[in-house]
Amino acid sequence: MENKPREIVIVSGKGGTGKTTLAINLSTIVKDKLIIDCDVDAPNMHILLKPEILREEKFFGGYRYKIDGEKCVGCGVCYDVCNFDAVVKKEEKYEINEINCDYCGVCHHFCEYDAIEKEERLSGYFYLSKTRFGDFLHANLIPGEENSGRLVAKIRAVGRKLFSDKKYFLIDGPPGIGCSVISAITGTDLVVVVCEPTVSSIHDLKRILDLASHFKIRSAVVINKFNINSSLTGEIENFCGERDIKVVGKIPFSPHIVESLKILKTLKEYGSDLLKNYEEIWYNISSLI
């Protein structure tokens, strides 16, 4: 059987739980890996990793539509079929208001006079970079653009094509349970969910674990800031025990993390004893996969 990289994706049911901090600090420990930032709507790994961009590619996530005034005969079919009030009448002909347009293409489909042009729409960029901790794939969706799930799938496909010789793909996934998260976790070997001992984070932990279970992907949990509420930390551990989900590590709230982030350094560079927590987490993760 052909060897392929083991893909570990770090996610959270809500933003702000510390998943990116976990991913970045693990990147200082894991050897022979490709780092991927799949949080394309709000990427931030690059802030600490300070990548040297080697290659930039455009991402076209769909099409935009424009009415050719020379070909338009003013029949109004496009106006009638548009459900988004994007087609507006101007004198005897029509134009498309791109702010209202949902890019569905219905107007283009029904125009009998071939007057509505279709062109690829630039939706974002993806990058191949070098960092002090290894190769790095990352991307950025243009604000307001859609198809984040397709961009996530694109950079993962690029990673598999160019870095099939790596032992691990260490992926920082998006928060939540939307299409970009589904795209980030599909086909991976392990989903690591970062959770805090708060009511809202526990609620979202259950949602993301249900999502991973639906796609039959093995899950593990990291409890961040476990020492801020021992009761809720116990609730998380009990829930994971009932679901036969391993808690691969617990990270305490520590000013070392805050200070290291403020000066844009990893815990390894900062010189914190807290790094041993992350080493234990990686040991437990690698044992699972």
C-alpha positions as CSV (number, residue, x, y, z in Angstrom):
1,M,0.0,0.0,0.0
2,E,1.4,3.4,-1.0
3,N,2.4,5.6,2.0
4,K,0.7,9.0,2.3
5,P,0.9,11.8,4.8
6,R,-1.1,11.5,8.0
7,E,-3.5,14.5,8.1
8,I,-4.3,16.0,11.4
9,V,-6.7,18.9,11.4
10,I,-7.2,21.1,14.4
11,V,-10.6,22.7,14.7
12,S,-13.0,24.3,17.2
13,G,-16.7,24.6,17.4
14,K,-16.3,28.4,18.0
15,G,-13.6,30.9,17.3
16,G,-11.1,32.1,20.0
17,T,-10.6,28.8,21.8
18,G,-6.9,28.6,20.9
19,K,-6.8,26.2,18.0
20,T,-4.3,28.3,16.0
21,T,-2.1,28.7,19.0
22,L,-2.1,24.9,19.4
23,A,-1.4,24.4,15.7
24,I,1.5,26.9,15.6
25,N,3.2,25.5,18.8
26,L,2.8,21.9,17.5
27,S,4.5,23.0,14.3
28,T,7.7,23.6,16.4
29,I,7.5,20.0,17.7
30,V,6.3,17.9,14.7
31,K,9.1,16.8,12.3
32,D,8.7,16.0,8.6
33,K,5.4,17.9,8.1
34,L,3.6,20.4,5.9
35,I,1.8,23.2,7.7
36,I,-1.5,24.2,6.2
37,D,-3.7,27.1,7.2
38,C,-7.3,26.2,6.1
39,D,-8.9,29.1,7.9
40,V,-9.1,31.0,4.6
41,D,-11.8,33.5,5.7
42,A,-9.7,34.8,8.6
43,P,-6.2,33.3,8.3
44,N,-3.7,34.3,11.0
45,M,-1.0,31.6,11.2
46,H,1.2,33.8,8.9
47,I,1.4,36.5,11.6
48,L,3.6,34.3,13.8
49,L,5.1,32.1,11.2
50,K,6.3,35.1,9.1
51,P,6.5,33.2,5.9
52,E,8.7,33.8,2.9
53,I,6.2,33.5,0.0
54,L,7.7,31.4,-2.8
55,R,4.7,31.2,-5.1
56,E,1.3,33.0,-5.3
57,E,-1.7,31.7,-7.3
58,K,-5.0,33.2,-8.0
59,F,-8.2,31.4,-6.9
60,F,-11.3,31.7,-9.1
61,G,-14.3,30.7,-7.1
62,G,-17.1,31.2,-9.6
63,Y,-18.3,33.5,-12.3
64,R,-19.6,37.1,-12.6
65,Y,-22.1,38.2,-15.2
66,K,-22.4,41.3,-17.3
67,I,-24.9,42.3,-19.9
68,D,-23.6,43.3,-23.3
69,G,-25.5,46.5,-24.2
70,E,-24.9,45.9,-27.9
71,K,-26.5,42.5,-27.9
72,C,-29.3,43.2,-25.4
73,V,-32.7,43.6,-27.1
74,G,-34.5,44.7,-23.9
75,C,-36.7,41.6,-23.8
76,G,-36.7,41.6,-20.0
77,V,-36.4,37.8,-19.5
78,C,-33.3,38.3,-17.3
79,Y,-35.3,40.8,-15.2
80,D,-38.1,38.3,-14.8
81,V,-36.0,35.3,-13.7
82,C,-33.7,37.1,-11.3
83,N,-34.7,36.4,-7.6
84,F,-32.2,38.9,-6.2
85,D,-33.2,42.2,-7.8
86,A,-29.8,42.3,-9.4
87,V,-31.1,43.0,-12.9
88,V,-32.1,46.7,-13.3
89,K,-33.7,48.4,-16.3
90,K,-31.7,51.3,-17.7
91,E,-33.6,53.2,-20.5
92,E,-34.7,50.4,-22.9
93,K,-32.1,47.8,-21.9
94,Y,-30.9,46.1,-18.7
95,E,-27.8,46.0,-16.5
96,I,-26.6,43.8,-13.6
97,N,-26.1,45.4,-10.2
98,E,-23.2,43.3,-9.0
99,I,-23.8,44.2,-5.3
100,N,-27.2,42.4,-5.4
101,C,-26.0,39.6,-7.8
102,D,-25.8,36.1,-6.2
103,Y,-23.8,34.8,-9.2
104,C,-26.3,32.0,-9.8
105,G,-26.2,32.3,-13.6
106,V,-29.9,32.0,-14.2
107,C,-30.0,35.1,-16.3
108,H,-27.2,33.8,-18.4
109,H,-29.0,30.5,-18.9
110,F,-32.3,32.0,-20.0
111,C,-30.9,34.8,-22.3
112,E,-31.8,33.7,-25.9
113,Y,-29.7,36.4,-27.4
114,D,-26.3,35.5,-25.8
115,A,-26.2,39.0,-24.4
116,I,-25.1,38.0,-20.9
117,E,-21.4,37.4,-20.7
118,K,-19.8,35.0,-18.1
119,E,-16.3,35.5,-16.8
120,E,-14.3,33.9,-14.0
121,R,-14.5,35.8,-10.7
122,L,-11.3,36.3,-8.7
123,S,-12.2,35.1,-5.2
124,G,-8.8,34.9,-3.4
125,Y,-5.2,33.8,-3.4
126,F,-3.2,30.8,-2.2
127,Y,0.4,30.7,-1.4
128,L,3.3,28.3,-1.0
129,S,5.8,29.6,1.5
130,K,8.8,28.7,3.6
131,T,8.9,29.3,7.4
132,R,11.4,28.7,10.1
133,F,9.4,25.6,11.0
134,G,9.0,24.1,7.6
135,D,6.9,24.3,4.4
136,F,3.6,26.2,4.6
137,L,0.5,26.4,2.5
138,H,-2.0,29.2,3.2
139,A,-4.7,31.1,1.5
140,N,-6.8,34.2,1.7
141,L,-10.4,34.6,0.5
142,I,-11.2,38.2,-0.7
143,P,-13.7,39.7,1.8
144,G,-17.2,39.3,0.7
145,E,-16.4,36.4,-1.7
146,E,-17.9,33.0,-1.3
147,N,-16.7,29.4,-2.0
148,S,-14.3,29.2,1.0
149,G,-14.9,25.4,1.0
150,R,-13.6,25.2,-2.6
151,L,-10.5,27.2,-1.7
152,V,-9.9,24.9,1.3
153,A,-10.2,21.9,-1.0
154,K,-7.9,23.6,-3.5
155,I,-5.0,24.1,-1.1
156,R,-5.3,20.6,0.4
157,A,-5.2,19.2,-3.1
158,V,-2.0,21.3,-3.8
159,G,-0.5,20.0,-0.6
160,R,-1.2,16.4,-1.6
161,K,0.3,16.9,-5.1
162,L,3.5,18.7,-4.0
163,F,4.2,17.2,-0.6
164,S,3.2,13.6,-0.8
165,D,6.5,12.6,0.7
166,K,5.8,14.3,4.0
167,K,5.0,12.2,7.0
168,Y,2.4,14.6,8.4
169,F,0.0,17.4,7.3
170,L,-0.6,19.7,10.3
171,I,-3.8,21.6,9.4
172,D,-5.2,24.6,11.2
173,G,-8.9,24.4,10.3
174,P,-11.7,27.0,10.3
175,P,-14.0,27.4,13.4
176,G,-17.6,26.3,13.3
177,I,-19.3,23.5,11.4
178,G,-19.9,25.2,8.0
179,C,-18.9,24.1,4.5
180,S,-15.2,25.2,4.9
181,V,-14.9,23.0,8.0
182,I,-16.4,20.1,6.2
183,S,-13.9,20.7,3.4
184,A,-11.1,20.9,5.9
185,I,-11.9,17.6,7.7
186,T,-13.0,15.4,4.9
187,G,-10.6,12.5,4.3
188,T,-8.3,13.4,7.2
189,D,-6.9,10.9,9.7
190,L,-7.7,12.8,12.9
191,V,-9.8,15.7,14.0
192,V,-8.5,17.5,17.1
193,V,-11.1,19.7,18.6
194,V,-9.9,22.5,20.9
195,C,-12.5,23.3,23.6
196,E,-12.6,25.7,26.6
197,P,-14.4,25.0,29.9
198,T,-17.3,27.4,29.1
199,V,-20.9,26.6,28.4
200,S,-20.8,28.0,24.8
201,S,-17.6,26.1,24.0
202,I,-19.0,22.8,25.3
203,H,-22.1,23.3,23.2
204,D,-20.1,23.9,20.1
205,L,-17.7,21.0,21.0
206,K,-20.7,18.6,20.8
207,R,-21.7,20.0,17.4
208,I,-18.2,19.6,15.8
209,L,-17.8,16.1,17.3
210,D,-21.2,15.2,15.8
211,L,-20.0,16.5,12.4
212,A,-16.8,14.5,12.5
213,S,-18.8,11.4,13.6
214,H,-21.2,11.9,10.6
215,F,-18.2,11.7,8.3
216,K,-16.7,8.8,10.2
217,I,-13.5,10.6,11.1
218,R,-11.8,9.8,14.4
219,S,-11.8,12.7,16.9
220,A,-9.8,13.7,19.9
221,V,-10.1,16.7,22.2
222,V,-7.7,19.2,23.8
223,I,-9.0,21.3,26.7
224,N,-7.5,24.8,26.7
225,K,-7.5,26.9,29.8
226,F,-8.7,23.9,31.8
227,N,-7.9,25.5,35.1
228,I,-10.4,28.4,34.8
229,N,-13.3,26.1,35.6
230,S,-12.6,22.7,37.1
231,S,-16.3,21.8,37.1
232,L,-16.8,22.3,33.4
233,T,-13.5,20.7,32.6
234,G,-14.8,17.6,34.4
235,E,-18.0,17.8,32.4
236,I,-16.0,17.8,29.2
237,E,-13.9,14.8,30.3
238,N,-17.0,12.9,31.3
239,F,-18.7,13.7,28.0
240,C,-15.7,12.5,26.0
241,G,-15.5,9.4,28.2
242,E,-19.1,8.5,27.4
243,R,-18.4,9.0,23.7
244,D,-15.1,7.1,23.8
245,I,-13.2,10.2,22.6
246,K,-9.7,10.6,24.0
247,V,-8.7,13.8,25.7
248,V,-5.2,14.1,24.3
249,G,-4.1,17.0,26.5
250,K,-5.0,19.8,28.8
251,I,-3.4,23.3,28.6
252,P,-3.6,25.7,31.6
253,F,-4.3,29.3,31.3
254,S,-0.9,30.9,31.5
255,P,0.5,34.4,31.0
256,H,3.4,32.8,29.0
257,I,1.0,32.2,26.1
258,V,-0.2,35.8,26.2
259,E,3.3,37.2,26.4
260,S,4.7,34.9,23.7
261,L,1.8,35.9,21.3
262,K,2.4,39.6,22.0
263,I,6.0,39.4,20.9
264,L,5.1,37.0,18.0
265,K,7.1,34.0,19.2
266,T,6.2,30.4,19.8
267,L,6.5,28.9,23.3
268,K,9.7,27.1,22.2
269,E,11.2,30.4,21.2
270,Y,9.9,32.1,24.3
271,G,11.4,29.5,26.5
272,S,8.4,28.4,28.5
273,D,8.1,25.2,30.5
274,L,4.5,25.1,29.1
275,L,5.9,23.6,25.9
276,K,5.9,20.2,27.7
277,N,2.1,20.2,27.6
278,Y,2.2,20.5,23.8
279,E,4.9,17.8,23.6
280,E,2.5,15.5,25.6
281,I,-0.4,16.4,23.2
282,W,1.7,15.5,20.2
283,Y,2.8,12.2,21.8
284,N,-0.9,11.3,22.4
285,I,-1.9,12.4,18.9
286,S,0.8,10.4,17.2
287,S,-0.1,7.4,19.2
288,L,-3.7,7.6,17.9
289,I,-2.7,7.8,14.3
